[in-house]
C-alpha cells in the first residue's frame, strides 16, 4: 500500500546563512557502489553505515548508494539498471565493489585493501577533511506530494558566478528490508538510489553572482518503495574533474541527545539503564529498533517515556516535542564482560537517528584497549582468542577508557592494529608502566608512527623516547617483507611457533622490525632469519611484551589464543601456560617431541575432570579427536597415533571443562 507522504512544501534543508548571498555550510557527498551478492560488501558495509551515521559525520555528509550488476543478483540494481550502470560504470569507471567516492573521488587507501574501501574510515576522514566548511553555493530542496506524484523543487543560490557544471537530483530511499536481495546475507539496505531526475546525465547548470535559480522536477512513487522513507538529494558536479561542489537534501535530521553512551556496572545481573532523548522538526510516526550485541545470557529491555515497549516499537513524535527512549542492559556471568545495544530510529523523509550504548559488567582481569583503525574484525579476533583462556576480559574503546582505573589492572592488552598511537595514548601507557604495570602491546605501525621521520610527514605524533625507554626497543625499519613469525626455542611465549601472521585480518602488509634493548629478550623472529618481530622485558617494577605486528593477523584461532594466553600468563608471573586448577606444573607435558609413531599428553588436573584432546594442523584443520577421558586422581594420559599424519607441526588442544591448554609438537617420519 502506498502511504500518503507528509505535505513538505515547508519542510526543507535550508543551507543559507543570515545573509542570502554569504558563504554557506559546505556539505560533502558520499556515493557508494555495492552489490547484494558481493561477500566483501557484506563485510565492509556495516562499518561504513555506522560511520556515516555518527553525528559529527552526518552533520556534514550526505550519502547515496548505487547497486552494481556484478558479481550476482541484486534486486535494487534490477529495479533501475540504466541509472545504476550510468553512475557506477559509465561515469565513475568503478570496476570493483564495494567502493566509495567522496565528492567524486575515491579516497586513497590508508588501512583498507583498496582505494575507496568502505571500512577504511581513516581514509574517509582524510577525504572529508580536504574540503572547506563553507561554499559560495547553497542548495534548498523541497517536495510536495499529490497522490502518487511528488513534485520536487531545487533552489540554488550563489555568491559567485559558476558555469559549465551539472545539477543532479536523486530520489533516495532511506532504508529498505529485503529478505533476499542477493546472496551475501545482507537484509537491511540504507540510502538506496531509486531514480535520477530527469536522468543520470543531469541538468546543465550556470549561475551568476548573487543569483537564485529554481529547478522543478517530479517523479511517481513506486509501490516497491517505502514512501515514508524517501527523500531527495541534489548536488552540483563538475563533469571534467568529477568534483562535487555542493550538496543539499530534504532528509529529516532527527535530534538525538544521549547523556551517556557507556557505563560500568558492578557485576552479573546488575542492570544499567541508558536514555536517548529524541526530537523531530516534523510530526510523524517513527520505528524504534534495538539490537543486543553481547555474550549469550545478557538481556535488555526497551521503554518509551517510561512505558515498557517491545522492539520494533512504533512511536509518534510531535514537532519539537522531546521523547525519551530508555534501554536497560542486564549482564550475565560471562567471560566477556562487555556488551552493547544499538538503537535505530527511522521514520518519515528518511529521518534516522542511531545510538549505541556500551556496558561493562565489572570484574575485568584483562582490559583490552581497542586503538585500531576501526575494523570490527580485529576486536573479534581478540575476543575469540581470550575466550580460550581463563581470564575475564572486555574490549574497551578509547572513548570509554576514562571510565576505568587502568592503573589498577593486573595486566593490560593494547591492540593498535595498523593505526598509530597519539599523544594521549602514549601518555596513558607511560603512566601505566610508570606505576608498575604489565603491558602487552601489538600492532604493525607502532614504532614507525612514533620513531620514523617519514611518519611525521603525515602529521603523526612523534615520541621515539617511548619506543626506546618504555617499549625497550630500537626501531629498525618499516615493511619487513616476511609473512611468517618463528618463535624463539625455549621461550615461554614463542617456543614452538612457526606460523603465518598474514592469514587473519588483512592489515599486516607493513610490520615493524625492531631490536631489543636494555635487556629485553626476543620472542619472535620474522621468517627464517634473526630479524626481531616481538620481544619481552621484565624488571623489578613491571613487565612488557611488544609485537611489531598485529596479533589479529594470525588466522588460526587456536594459535592466536595460545599465544595470547602465554603472553598474559608470563605478564602475570606464571612460568608457563597451565590448566586452571592444575596441581602440578607444567599442567600438560607432550612427549616424545618430535614424535614419529605415537604422541602422549600427560595432563595434571583435579580428580574427576572429563578431558578431551584434539589435534589441529597449522592451517587450523581438525585432524584428530580423542574420546572423553576421566582423570582418576590428578593425572591423566591421552595417546594419539601419529603414523598417518604428514610431517610438520601440530597443535594439541586440551579441554577439561573450565580448564584449557594447548601445546605445539612436531611429527617426523
VEXVEXDO-737229 format. One line per field, with one value per residue (C-alpha): x, y, z; residue number from 0. Coordinates in steps of 0.5 Angstrom, whole numbers, always signed. Layout:
residues N
x X,...
y Y,...
z Z,...
k NUM,...
***
This chain:
residues 669
x +0,+3,+2,+1,+7,+7,+6,+13,+13,+15,+20,+27,+34,+36,+43,+43,+46,+43,+46,+43,+49,+54,+58,+54,+56,+59,+56,+60,+57,+59,+57,+58,+58,+56,+52,+48,+51,+58,+61,+66,+60,+57,+64,+65,+58,+57,+63,+61,+54,+56,+61,+56,+51,+56,+53,+59,+60,+52,+52,+57,+56,+50,+50,+47,+48,+48,+48,+52,+50,+56,+58,+51,+44,+41,+34,+36,+40,+35,+30,+33,+39,+41,+41,+46,+50,+51,+53,+58,+61,+60,+61,+66,+69,+69,+70,+70,+65,+65,+68,+66,+68,+68,+66,+67,+74,+75,+80,+87,+87,+90,+88,+84,+86,+84,+82,+75,+74,+68,+71,+77,+75,+81,+81,+74,+76,+82,+78,+72,+78,+80,+74,+73,+67,+64,+62,+59,+53,+47,+42,+35,+31,+23,+18,+10,+6,-1,-3,+3,+6,+11,+14,+21,+24,+31,+33,+41,+44,+51,+55,+60,+59,+59,+58,+60,+57,+52,+46,+44,+38,+37,+31,+34,+30,+33,+32,+29,+29,+30,+29,+33,+36,+42,+46,+51,+46,+45,+38,+38,+40,+40,+41,+38,+39,+32,+31,+35,+31,+31,+36,+43,+46,+44,+42,+46,+48,+51,+49,+51,+54,+48,+43,+38,+36,+30,+29,+23,+22,+17,+17,+12,+12,+13,+10,+16,+19,+18,+14,+15,+23,+24,+28,+31,+39,+41,+48,+53,+58,+64,+64,+71,+74,+68,+69,+62,+62,+56,+50,+43,+38,+31,+32,+30,+35,+33,+36,+38,+41,+45,+47,+52,+54,+58,+57,+60,+56,+58,+58,+53,+45,+47,+42,+45,+40,+41,+37,+36,+32,+29,+27,+24,+23,+16,+11,+10,+11,+18,+20,+25,+29,+34,+39,+43,+51,+53,+55,+50,+46,+46,+39,+36,+29,+26,+22,+19,+17,+18,+13,+15,+16,+18,+23,+21,+16,+12,+13,+9,+14,+10,+14,+20,+17,+22,+21,+25,+28,+31,+35,+36,+42,+43,+49,+50,+56,+60,+68,+67,+65,+63,+56,+52,+46,+45,+38,+36,+30,+27,+21,+19,+23,+29,+29,+34,+38,+43,+45,+50,+50,+56,+56,+62,+60,+66,+71,+75,+82,+84,+82,+84,+85,+82,+86,+86,+84,+76,+76,+71,+74,+80,+77,+73,+80,+82,+75,+76,+83,+81,+75,+80,+84,+81,+81,+75,+76,+73,+74,+75,+74,+78,+72,+71,+78,+77,+71,+76,+82,+87,+93,+89,+89,+94,+95,+93,+93,+93,+92,+93,+92,+95,+93,+99,+99,+97,+100,+94,+95,+103,+101,+96,+101,+107,+103,+101,+108,+111,+106,+109,+104,+104,+103,+102,+102,+102,+101,+104,+106,+107,+115,+114,+109,+113,+120,+121,+122,+118,+111,+112,+111,+104,+103,+103,+105,+113,+116,+122,+123,+117,+120,+127,+125,+118,+118,+125,+126,+130,+126,+130,+125,+118,+115,+119,+118,+117,+110,+111,+114,+118,+118,+125,+126,+125,+122,+115,+112,+115,+117,+115,+111,+113,+106,+104,+102,+98,+93,+88,+86,+89,+92,+99,+103,+107,+110,+115,+122,+125,+131,+131,+135,+136,+136,+130,+129,+127,+120,+119,+123,+121,+121,+128,+133,+134,+130,+126,+118,+117,+120,+119,+122,+122,+125,+123,+118,+114,+113,+112,+111,+111,+110,+112,+106,+99,+96,+90,+94,+95,+89,+89,+84,+87,+94,+92,+89,+95,+100,+95,+94,+102,+103,+98,+101,+108,+106,+103,+109,+107,+113,+109,+102,+98,+91,+86,+86,+92,+96,+103,+107,+107,+100,+101,+107,+107,+113,+116,+117,+118,+114,+114,+109,+105,+105,+103,+100,+101,+96,+96,+89,+84,+81,+75,+76,+73,+78,+78,+84,+84,+90,+90,+95,+98,+92,+87,+84,+82,+86,+85,+80,+81,+75,+73,+78,+76,+82,+83,+87,+91,+94,+91,+94,+92,+96,+95,+97,+102,+104,+99,+100,+104,+111,+110,+108,+101,+97,+95,+89,+87,+79,+78,+71,+74,+81,+84,+91,+95,+102,+106,+109,+113,+112,+118,+118
y +0,+7,+12,+19,+23,+29,+36,+38,+45,+48,+42,+43,+43,+50,+52,+59,+64,+70,+74,+71,+71,+70,+64,+57,+51,+46,+39,+33,+27,+20,+16,+8,+3,-4,-11,-15,-21,-19,-22,-16,-12,-15,-15,-7,-4,-5,-1,+4,+5,+6,+11,+16,+16,+18,+25,+29,+26,+26,+34,+35,+29,+26,+19,+16,+8,+5,-2,-6,-11,-16,-20,-23,-22,-15,-13,-6,-6,-10,-4,+1,-2,+4,+9,+5,+3,+10,+13,+7,+4,+10,+16,+14,+8,+3,-4,-7,-7,-4,+3,+9,+16,+22,+29,+25,+22,+15,+16,+14,+8,+8,+2,-1,-6,-1,+6,+7,+1,+3,+1,+5,+10,+14,+15,+17,+22,+25,+26,+29,+34,+36,+41,+47,+48,+54,+54,+60,+56,+54,+49,+48,+42,+42,+37,+37,+30,+29,+22,+18,+24,+28,+35,+37,+44,+45,+52,+54,+61,+63,+69,+68,+66,+59,+56,+49,+45,+40,+39,+32,+30,+24,+20,+16,+11,+12,+4,-2,-9,-15,-22,-24,-18,-22,-28,-25,-25,-17,-15,-8,-3,+4,+10,+7,+11,+10,+15,+21,+27,+28,+23,+21,+26,+32,+39,+44,+49,+56,+62,+69,+72,+74,+70,+65,+59,+54,+48,+44,+36,+31,+23,+18,+13,+6,+1,-2,+4,+5,+12,+15,+14,+17,+24,+28,+30,+35,+36,+41,+37,+39,+33,+35,+33,+30,+34,+36,+43,+43,+38,+39,+35,+35,+29,+30,+30,+28,+31,+25,+27,+22,+24,+18,+12,+8,+6,+1,-4,-8,-15,-20,-19,-11,-7,-1,+4,+9,+14,+18,+24,+25,+31,+32,+38,+35,+31,+23,+16,+13,+6,+4,-2,-5,-10,-13,-15,-18,-25,-31,-30,-22,-19,-12,-8,-2,+3,+10,+15,+10,+6,-1,-3,-9,-8,-6,+0,+5,+12,+18,+24,+31,+37,+39,+35,+31,+24,+19,+12,+8,+2,-3,-8,-14,-17,-25,-28,-29,-29,-23,-17,-12,-11,-6,-5,-1,+3,+6,+10,+11,+15,+20,+23,+18,+21,+17,+17,+12,+11,+5,+4,+0,-3,-6,-11,-10,-15,-15,-18,-17,-10,-10,-2,-2,+3,+0,+3,+2,-5,-9,-16,-14,-14,-20,-24,-22,-24,-31,-31,-29,-34,-40,-37,-37,-29,-25,-19,-13,-10,-2,+3,+10,+14,+9,+9,+14,+10,+5,+6,+3,+3,-2,-7,-13,-13,-9,-11,-5,-7,-2,-6,-1,+5,+10,+12,+19,+23,+22,+14,+15,+19,+13,+8,+11,+13,+5,+3,+8,+5,-2,-4,-10,-9,-13,-8,-10,-7,-6,+1,+3,+4,+7,+12,+14,+14,+14,+21,+19,+18,+26,+28,+25,+29,+23,+24,+23,+20,+16,+16,+12,+7,+6,+7,+4,-1,-3,-3,+1,+2,-2,-1,-1,-6,-12,-17,-23,-26,-31,-31,-36,-37,-37,-44,-45,-38,-38,-35,-36,-43,-48,-43,-42,-39,-34,-27,-25,-30,-27,-19,-17,-11,-14,-11,-6,-10,-6,-9,-8,-9,-11,-6,-5,-13,-14,-21,-23,-27,-28,-27,-26,-31,-35,-30,-26,-20,-19,-19,-19,-18,-18,-15,-15,-12,-11,-6,-8,-13,-12,-16,-12,-15,-11,-14,-15,-21,-21,-22,-30,-33,-40,-38,-44,-41,-34,-36,-40,-34,-29,-34,-35,-27,-26,-32,-29,-22,-24,-28,-35,-39,-43,-44,-48,-51,-48,-51,-56,-58,-60,-55,-56,-58,-61,-65,-67,-73,-75,-68,-69,-76,-81,-86,-84,-78,-78,-72,-72,-68,-66,-63,-64,-71,-73,-68,-70,-69,-68,-67,-65,-64,-58,-58,-51,-49,-50,-56,-61,-68,-72,-72,-77,-80,-77,-79,-78,-77,-82,-78,-71,-74,-77,-79,-79,-82,-81,-85,-80,-85,-83,-75,-72,-69,-62,-58,-59,-56,-61,-57,-60,-58,-60,-56,-49,-51,-51,-51,-52,-55,-55,-61,-64,-70,-73,-80
z +0,-2,+4,+3,+5,+9,+6,+5,+2,+8,+10,+7,+8,+8,+7,+7,+13,+15,+9,+3,-1,+4,+5,+6,+10,+5,+5,+3,-2,+0,-6,-5,-11,-8,-9,-5,-8,-6,+0,+1,+1,+7,+11,+9,+9,+17,+19,+13,+15,+23,+21,+16,+22,+27,+29,+27,+20,+19,+20,+14,+10,+5,+3,-4,-5,-12,-14,-19,-23,-21,-18,-18,-17,-14,-14,-13,-19,-23,-21,-25,-28,-33,-27,-23,-29,-31,-25,-23,-29,-34,-30,-25,-28,-22,-23,-16,-11,-5,-7,-4,-7,-3,-7,-14,-12,-8,-2,-2,+2,+9,+13,+7,+2,-4,-5,-3,+1,+6,+12,+11,+16,+17,+9,+9,+15,+11,+5,+9,+12,+5,+4,+7,+11,+7,+0,-4,-6,-2,-4,-2,-3,-2,-4,-5,-6,-9,-9,-12,-16,-12,-14,-13,-13,-12,-11,-12,-9,-10,-8,-14,-22,-23,-30,-34,-29,-28,-23,-21,-17,-14,-10,-5,+0,+7,+9,+6,+9,+4,+6,+0,-4,-6,-4,+1,+7,+8,+9,+11,+6,+7,+2,-4,-10,-14,-19,-22,-25,-30,-32,-29,-35,-30,-32,-35,-29,-29,-25,-24,-17,-12,-16,-14,-19,-18,-22,-22,-23,-21,-20,-19,-13,-14,-10,-8,-4,+3,+1,+8,+8,+1,+1,-5,-5,-10,-12,-17,-20,-25,-30,-32,-25,-22,-16,-12,-11,-6,-4,-1,+2,+5,+9,+16,+21,+28,+34,+39,+46,+49,+56,+57,+52,+56,+64,+68,+73,+79,+76,+74,+74,+76,+71,+68,+64,+58,+56,+49,+48,+41,+38,+31,+26,+24,+27,+25,+26,+28,+29,+35,+34,+39,+37,+43,+42,+48,+50,+51,+57,+57,+56,+55,+56,+52,+55,+51,+56,+62,+59,+57,+50,+45,+39,+34,+37,+33,+37,+35,+35,+36,+32,+37,+43,+46,+47,+52,+49,+55,+55,+61,+60,+64,+64,+66,+69,+62,+61,+56,+61,+55,+51,+48,+45,+38,+38,+31,+30,+23,+20,+15,+10,+11,+18,+22,+29,+32,+39,+41,+49,+51,+58,+62,+68,+72,+75,+69,+69,+62,+59,+52,+50,+43,+39,+32,+25,+26,+23,+27,+26,+30,+36,+34,+34,+41,+43,+40,+43,+50,+50,+50,+56,+64,+64,+65,+60,+56,+49,+51,+46,+47,+49,+55,+58,+63,+66,+69,+73,+69,+74,+78,+72,+74,+66,+60,+53,+48,+41,+36,+29,+23,+27,+30,+37,+39,+45,+50,+48,+50,+56,+58,+57,+60,+67,+67,+66,+71,+76,+75,+70,+66,+59,+52,+46,+39,+32,+25,+26,+33,+32,+25,+27,+34,+31,+24,+21,+15,+19,+21,+14,+15,+22,+26,+34,+35,+41,+40,+47,+49,+44,+47,+54,+55,+50,+51,+43,+38,+31,+26,+19,+17,+12,+14,+8,+12,+12,+18,+25,+28,+36,+40,+42,+50,+50,+55,+50,+43,+44,+38,+34,+26,+23,+18,+21,+15,+15,+19,+19,+13,+16,+16,+10,+14,+20,+24,+25,+32,+36,+44,+48,+56,+57,+53,+50,+43,+43,+35,+29,+22,+17,+17,+20,+26,+25,+31,+31,+38,+45,+52,+58,+66,+72,+79,+77,+71,+65,+58,+51,+45,+38,+32,+28,+30,+33,+29,+23,+26,+22,+26,+32,+37,+36,+37,+43,+45,+44,+48,+54,+54,+54,+59,+64,+63,+65,+71,+73,+71,+69,+63,+61,+65,+66,+71,+78,+76,+82,+78,+74,+68,+67,+60,+58,+51,+49,+45,+42,+36,+35,+30,+32,+38,+42,+49,+53,+61,+64,+71,+73,+79,+80,+76,+71,+64,+59,+51,+47,+40,+35,+29,+24,+23,+18,+23,+21,+26,+24,+31,+37,+43,+47,+53,+59,+66,+71,+76,+81,+79,+73,+66,+59,+52,+47,+39,+33,+29,+24,+19,+20,+15,+17,+20,+26,+30,+36,+41,+45,+52,+54,+61,+62,+65,+65,+58,+55,+48,+46,+40,+38,+31,+27,+24,+20
k 0,1,2,3,4,5,6,7,8,9,10,11,12,13,14,15,16,17,18,19,20,21,22,23,24,25,26,27,28,29,30,31,32,33,34,35,36,37,38,39,40,41,42,43,44,45,46,47,48,49,50,51,52,53,54,55,56,57,58,59,60,61,62,63,64,65,66,67,68,69,70,71,72,73,74,75,76,77,78,79,80,81,82,83,84,85,86,87,88,89,90,91,92,93,94,95,96,97,98,99,100,101,102,103,104,105,106,107,108,109,110,111,112,113,114,115,116,117,118,119,120,121,122,123,124,125,126,127,128,129,130,131,132,133,134,135,136,137,138,139,140,141,142,143,144,145,146,147,148,149,150,151,152,153,154,155,156,157,158,159,160,161,162,163,164,165,166,167,168,169,170,171,172,173,174,175,176,177,178,179,180,181,182,183,184,185,186,187,188,189,190,191,192,193,194,195,196,197,198,199,200,201,202,203,204,205,206,207,208,209,210,211,212,213,214,215,216,217,218,219,220,221,222,223,224,225,226,227,228,229,230,231,232,233,234,235,236,237,238,239,240,241,242,243,244,245,246,247,248,249,250,251,252,253,254,255,256,257,258,259,260,261,262,263,264,265,266,267,268,269,270,271,272,273,274,275,276,277,278,279,280,281,282,283,284,285,286,287,288,289,290,291,292,293,294,295,296,297,298,299,300,301,302,303,304,305,306,307,308,309,310,311,312,313,314,315,316,317,318,319,320,321,322,323,324,325,326,327,328,329,330,331,332,333,334,335,336,337,338,339,340,341,342,343,344,345,346,347,348,349,350,351,352,353,354,355,356,357,358,359,360,361,362,363,364,365,366,367,368,369,370,371,372,373,374,375,376,377,378,379,380,381,382,383,384,385,386,387,388,389,390,391,392,393,394,395,396,397,398,399,400,401,402,403,404,405,406,407,408,409,410,411,412,413,414,415,416,417,418,419,420,421,422,423,424,425,426,427,428,429,430,431,432,433,434,435,436,437,438,439,440,441,442,443,444,445,446,447,448,449,450,451,452,453,454,455,456,457,458,459,460,461,462,463,464,465,466,467,468,469,470,471,472,473,474,475,476,477,478,479,480,481,482,483,484,485,486,487,488,489,490,491,492,493,494,495,496,497,498,499,500,501,502,503,504,505,506,507,508,509,510,511,512,513,514,515,516,517,518,519,520,521,522,523,524,525,526,527,528,529,530,531,532,533,534,535,536,537,538,539,540,541,542,543,544,545,546,547,548,549,550,551,552,553,554,555,556,557,558,559,560,561,562,563,564,565,566,567,568,569,570,571,572,573,574,575,576,577,578,579,580,581,582,583,584,585,586,587,588,589,590,591,592,593,594,595,596,597,598,599,600,601,602,603,604,605,606,607,608,609,610,611,612,613,614,615,616,617,618,619,620,621,622,623,624,625,626,627,628,629,630,631,632,633,634,635,636,637,638,639,640,641,642,643,644,645,646,647,648,649,650,651,652,653,654,655,656,657,658,659,660,661,662,663,664,665,666,667,668
***
